Amino acid sequence: MTPREASQASLEFGGPLGVTVMLVLLPATMFHLLLVVRSGPARLLGPPTYLPGLEELWSPQALLLLFIWLGLQVALYLLPARKVAEGLELKDKSRLRYPINGFQALVLTALLVGLGVSAGLPLGALSEMLLPLAFATTLTSFIFSLLLYVKALAAPVSALAPGGNSGNSIYDFFLGRELNPRLGSFDFKYFCELRPGLIGWVFINLALLIQEAELRGSPSLAMWLVNAFQLLYVGDALWYEESVLTTMDIIHDGFGFMLAFGDLAWVPFTYSLQAQFLLYHPQPLGLPMALLICLIKVIGYYIFRGANSQKNTFRKNPSDPSVAGLETIPTATGRQLLVSGWWGMVRHPNYLGDLIMALAWSLPCGVSHLLPYFYVLYFTALLVHREARDEQQCLRKYGHAWQEYCKRVPYRIIPYVY
């Protein structure tokens, strides 16, 4: 079977028809959320109270701001890194090198924004630009994805992603044909994965906090919690940036519209939904409830970080004292599967921690509206789908050893539930 035949035999997301729907549905959902969150009813499933015209969506100033932001993050990416890490071995036996300086980029961005605010930069006004910024970012994502597709036409077969070589142009445009598109040493997928969108999310949240303070005299406790929880999440992702090199996004998925739009637009404009909601729909939050929500966040983070750290330590050095005593299952590839510790509890304990943290982000918004819980609902569906993709990948890779692991660890994400 040729690579293209193999790809066609395992089309994901409903094949060409499914991805065509998603090309429309994903941007439409993002704009729906941005519109309904500022409306009075704030109904997740109801229509927006109004539809903006093109004059409200298109803004040269928003496009310029987006390009300034992307340029800043590119410049920070190119700064000398505290560490340069090697990725996993590719088809041609080579290994790509990646700068590990994402946390450095976050800190330097914070310093620059802080200096700007102290000099009079109206960061709070960013909250009024979210619609045109989202529109500019969506257009940029489509054009960027098209350029990536054209670039991949000249890429060697060894550089193509396993799933992005179906021969259907729409499907391959969505999933991405090339696994690691680069310009020199600049890796587009790796850059977008954790930099402009994730750091942008933090500063959109901060702008919403400043705007709330300007409107009401001070930020609410609920807004402080949402900002703090999500800053911790982003900071953790960038501090442990090297671990992204072993994720499905990097090692398996091509870089097309799915990841480009997701990284650049979906993350900053939909993940900031809780902070947006609190700006337009302030919620009272007492100290006892705030402490309970903090406890939920701590539990989720403890599971998430503990599981990821254990996995990463084991992959780097199975003889490390912290993991040397864990039970494993040998595989035909020579690698070992952890079957005790966090990974003996459920097959994806990091996903469990992620979902608990997602709930903690939404609880400061109260329980009167479903809208702030969109992230929990969406992320649950995303992780269940991702877990199913993981299962297929691992079964193909590890065969009988994976089947044995599934018998030993029957629950996928939530113990005794799923």
C-alpha positions in Angstrom: 0.0 0.0 0.0 1.4 3.4 -1.0 1.5 6.3 1.6 -1.4 8.0 -0.3 -3.5 4.8 -0.2 -2.7 4.3 3.5 -3.8 7.9 4.1 -7.0 7.5 2.2 -7.8 4.3 4.1 -7.7 6.1 7.4 -9.3 9.5 6.8 -10.3 11.3 10.0 -12.9 14.0 10.9 -15.4 12.5 8.4 -13.2 12.8 5.4 -13.4 15.6 2.8 -17.1 16.4 3.7 -16.4 16.5 7.4 -13.5 18.9 7.1 -15.4 21.1 4.7 -18.1 21.5 7.3 -15.4 22.2 10.0 -13.8 24.9 7.7 -17.0 26.8 8.1 -18.2 25.6 11.5 -15.0 26.4 13.5 -14.8 30.1 12.5 -18.6 30.5 12.8 -18.6 29.0 16.3 -15.8 31.4 17.4 -17.7 34.5 16.1 -20.9 33.2 17.6 -19.3 33.0 21.0 -17.7 36.5 20.6 -21.1 37.9 19.8 -23.4 36.2 22.3 -21.0 36.7 25.2 -21.6 40.5 25.0 -25.3 40.2 24.6 -27.8 40.5 27.4 -29.2 37.0 27.3 -25.7 35.4 26.7 -27.3 32.2 25.5 -24.8 29.6 24.3 -27.4 28.0 22.0 -29.4 31.1 21.1 -28.7 33.3 18.1 -26.7 36.5 18.6 -28.9 39.6 19.2 -27.3 41.2 16.1 -24.9 40.3 13.3 -22.1 42.8 12.6 -21.5 44.3 9.2 -18.3 44.1 7.3 -17.4 47.6 8.6 -17.4 46.2 12.2 -15.3 43.2 11.3 -12.7 44.7 9.0 -10.2 47.0 10.6 -6.7 47.9 9.1 -5.7 48.8 12.7 -6.6 45.3 13.9 -4.6 43.7 11.1 -1.7 46.0 11.8 -1.9 45.1 15.6 -2.0 41.4 14.7 1.1 41.7 12.5 3.0 43.6 15.2 2.1 40.9 17.7 3.2 38.1 15.4 6.4 40.0 14.5 7.2 40.5 18.2 6.7 36.8 18.9 8.9 35.8 15.9 11.6 38.1 17.2 11.4 36.6 20.7 11.5 33.1 19.2 14.7 34.0 17.3 16.5 35.2 20.5 19.2 32.9 22.0 17.4 30.1 23.8 18.3 28.7 27.3 18.3 25.3 25.7 18.0 23.7 22.2 16.2 20.3 22.2 16.1 17.6 19.6 12.8 16.2 18.4 12.0 12.6 17.8 13.6 10.7 14.9 12.0 11.4 11.6 11.4 9.0 8.6 14.8 10.0 7.1 16.5 9.2 10.5 17.2 12.9 11.1 16.2 14.9 14.2 15.1 18.5 14.1 16.3 21.0 16.7 14.0 23.4 18.6 14.7 26.5 20.7 13.3 26.1 24.2 12.6 29.8 25.0 8.8 30.0 25.2 8.8 31.0 28.9 11.4 33.6 28.2 9.1 35.0 25.5 6.2 35.2 27.9 8.3 37.1 30.5 9.8 39.5 27.9 6.3 40.1 26.5 5.0 40.9 30.0 7.9 43.3 30.5 7.3 45.1 27.2 3.5 45.3 27.8 4.1 46.5 31.3 6.4 49.3 30.1 3.8 50.2 27.4 0.9 50.4 30.0 3.1 52.5 32.3 3.7 54.8 29.3 0.0 55.1 28.6 -0.8 52.2 26.4 -4.6 51.7 26.6 -4.5 47.9 27.0 -8.1 47.8 28.2 -9.2 49.1 24.9 -8.2 45.7 23.4 -11.5 44.3 24.7 -13.4 46.5 22.1 -11.2 45.1 19.3 -11.8 41.4 19.8 -14.2 41.1 16.8 -12.0 42.8 14.2 -8.9 41.1 15.7 -10.6 37.7 15.4 -11.6 38.5 11.8 -8.1 39.6 10.9 -6.6 36.5 12.5 -9.1 34.2 10.7 -8.3 35.7 7.3 -4.6 35.4 8.1 -5.0 31.7 9.1 -6.7 30.9 5.8 -4.0 32.6 3.8 -1.2 31.1 5.9 -2.7 27.6 5.5 -2.9 28.1 1.7 0.7 29.1 1.6 1.6 26.1 3.7 -0.3 23.8 1.3 1.5 25.3 -1.7 4.9 25.0 0.0 4.2 21.3 0.7 3.7 20.6 -3.0 7.5 20.8 -3.4 8.2 18.9 -0.2 9.8 15.4 -0.5 7.6 12.4 0.5 9.6 11.8 3.6 8.6 15.3 4.9 4.8 14.7 4.5 2.5 14.0 7.5 1.0 10.5 7.8 -2.6 11.9 7.5 -2.1 14.9 5.1 -1.4 13.0 1.9 -4.8 11.8 0.8 -4.9 13.4 -2.6 -8.0 15.4 -1.7 -7.0 19.1 -1.7 -9.6 20.3 0.8 -8.8 17.4 3.2 -5.1 18.0 2.9 -5.5 21.8 3.2 -7.3 21.2 6.5 -5.0 18.6 8.1 -1.8 19.9 6.6 0.4 18.0 4.1 3.9 18.8 5.5 4.8 17.5 9.0 7.4 20.1 9.9 7.2 23.1 7.5 10.3 25.2 8.0 11.9 28.3 6.6 15.6 27.7 7.4 15.6 26.7 11.0 12.3 28.5 11.8 9.7 25.9 12.4 6.2 27.3 11.7 4.2 24.6 13.5 6.3 24.6 16.6 6.2 28.4 16.7 2.5 28.6 16.4 1.8 25.7 18.9 2.7 27.6 22.1 3.6 31.2 21.2 1.4 33.8 19.6 -2.0 32.3 20.5 -1.2 31.0 23.9 0.6 34.2 25.1 -2.0 36.3 23.3 -4.7 34.5 25.4 -3.0 35.7 28.6 -2.9 39.4 27.5 -6.5 39.4 26.2 -7.5 38.2 29.7 -5.4 41.0 31.2 -7.0 43.6 28.9 -10.4 42.4 30.0 -9.3 42.6 33.7 -8.1 46.2 33.2 -11.3 47.1 31.3 -13.4 45.8 34.2 -11.3 47.8 36.7 -11.9 50.9 34.5 -15.7 50.3 34.4 -16.3 49.2 38.0 -13.4 50.6 40.0 -11.5 47.3 40.6 -11.4 43.8 39.1 -13.8 41.3 40.6 -12.5 38.3 42.6 -14.0 36.1 39.9 -11.9 37.9 37.2 -8.8 37.6 39.3 -9.3 33.9 39.6 -9.9 33.3 35.9 -6.8 35.4 35.1 -4.6 33.6 37.7 -5.8 30.1 36.8 -5.2 30.6 33.0 -1.9 32.3 33.5 -0.7 29.3 35.5 -1.8 27.0 32.7 0.0 29.0 30.0 3.1 29.5 32.2 3.2 25.8 32.9 2.9 24.9 29.1 5.8 27.3 28.3 8.0 26.3 31.3 7.7 22.7 30.2 7.8 23.6 26.5 10.1 20.7 25.6 7.4 18.2 26.4 5.4 19.4 23.4 7.9 17.7 21.1 6.4 14.3 21.9 2.8 15.3 21.5 0.5 14.1 18.6 0.4 17.6 17.1 4.2 17.7 16.6 5.0 14.0 15.8 1.9 13.0 13.8 -0.3 15.9 12.5 0.6 18.0 9.5 0.5 21.7 9.8 -2.6 22.9 7.9 -5.7 24.9 8.7 -6.7 22.8 11.7 -3.7 23.7 13.7 -3.0 27.1 12.2 -6.5 28.4 12.9 -6.6 26.6 16.2 -3.3 28.0 17.5 -3.7 31.5 16.2 -7.4 32.3 16.4 -9.4 29.6 18.3 -7.2 29.6 21.4 -6.9 33.3 22.3 -10.5 34.2 21.3 -12.5 31.3 22.7 -10.3 30.3 25.6 -10.7 33.8 27.0 -14.5 33.3 27.0 -14.7 33.2 30.8 -13.0 36.6 31.2 -15.1 38.1 28.4 -18.3 36.8 30.2 -17.3 38.4 33.5 -16.7 41.7 31.8 -20.2 41.9 30.4 -22.0 39.8 33.1 -20.3 40.4 36.5 -20.8 37.6 39.0 -20.7 37.8 42.8 -18.2 35.4 44.4 -17.7 35.0 48.1 -14.4 34.0 49.7 -15.6 30.4 50.8 -16.7 29.5 47.3 -13.5 31.1 45.9 -11.4 28.9 48.2 -13.3 25.8 47.1 -12.8 26.7 43.4 -9.0 27.1 44.2 -9.0 23.7 45.7 -10.5 22.2 42.6 -7.9 24.0 40.5 -5.1 22.7 42.7 -6.4 19.1 42.5 -6.6 19.3 38.7 -3.2 20.9 38.3 -1.7 18.3 40.7 -3.0 15.4 38.6 -2.1 17.2 35.3 1.4 18.1 36.2 2.1 14.9 38.1 1.1 12.7 35.2 2.9 14.7 32.6 6.1 15.0 34.6 6.1 11.2 35.3 5.6 10.5 31.6 8.3 12.9 30.5 10.8 11.7 33.2 10.2 8.1 32.2 10.7 8.9 28.5 14.0 10.7 29.1 15.5 8.3 31.7 13.6 5.1 32.8 16.3 4.6 35.4 15.5 7.9 37.2 14.9 7.1 40.9 11.4 8.7 40.7 10.2 6.3 38.1 12.6 3.3 38.3 10.3 1.4 40.6 7.2 1.7 38.4 5.8 -1.4 36.7 6.0 -1.6 32.9 5.0 -3.7 29.9 7.7 -4.3 27.3 6.8 -3.7 23.6 8.1 -4.9 20.3 9.5 -1.4 19.6 11.9 -1.7 22.6 10.0 0.9 24.5 8.1 0.3 27.8 4.5 1.1 28.7 3.9 2.5 32.2 1.3 0.4 34.0 1.5 1.8 37.5 1.8 5.3 39.0 -0.5 7.9 37.4 -0.6 5.9 34.2 -1.8 2.8 36.0 -4.9 4.8 37.3 -6.3 5.7 33.8 -4.8 5.7 30.4 -4.8 9.5 30.1 -4.5 11.0 33.6 -3.2 14.2 32.2 -6.6 14.6 30.4 -8.4 14.1 33.7 -6.4 16.9 35.3 -7.0 19.1 32.3 -10.8 18.6 32.6 -10.8 19.4 36.3 -8.9 22.6 35.7 -11.3 23.5 32.9 -14.2 23.2 35.4 -12.3 25.4 37.9 -11.9 28.1 35.2 -15.6 28.2 34.6 -17.0 28.0 38.1 -16.1 31.7 39.0 -18.7 32.6 36.3 -21.5 31.2 38.4 -24.1 28.7 37.3 -26.8 30.9 35.8 -25.4 30.6 32.3 -24.2 27.7 30.2 -22.0 29.9 28.0 -18.9 30.1 30.3 -18.9 26.3 30.4 -18.5 26.0 26.6 -14.8 25.4 27.1 -15.6 22.4 29.4 -18.0 20.9 26.9 -15.8 21.6 23.9 -12.6 20.3 25.7 -14.4 17.1 26.8 -15.4 16.4 23.2 -11.8 17.3 22.0 -10.1 15.1 24.6 -12.4 12.1 24.0 -11.7 12.4 20.2 -8.0 12.8 20.8 -8.0 9.9 23.1 -9.6 7.7 20.4 -6.9 8.9 18.0 -4.3 8.0 20.6 -5.7 4.6 21.0 -5.5 3.9 17.3 -2.0 5.1 17.1 -0.8 3.1 20.0 -2.5 -0.1 18.9 -0.8 0.2 15.5 2.5 1.0 17.1 2.6 -1.4 20.1 0.1 -4.2 19.1 -0.3 -6.9 21.7 1.5 -4.9 24.3 -1.1 -2.1 24.0 -4.0 -4.6 24.2 -2.4 -5.9 27.4 -2.1 -2.4 28.8 -5.8 -1.7 28.1 -6.7 -4.9 30.0 -4.6 -3.8 33.0 -5.9 -0.2 32.8 -9.5 -0.4 31.6 -10.6 3.2 32.2 -9.6 5.8 29.6 -9.9 9.2 31.3 -12.2 9.1 34.4 -11.8 6.2 36.8 -14.8 3.9 37.0 -16.7 6.2 34.6 -14.9 6.3 31.2 
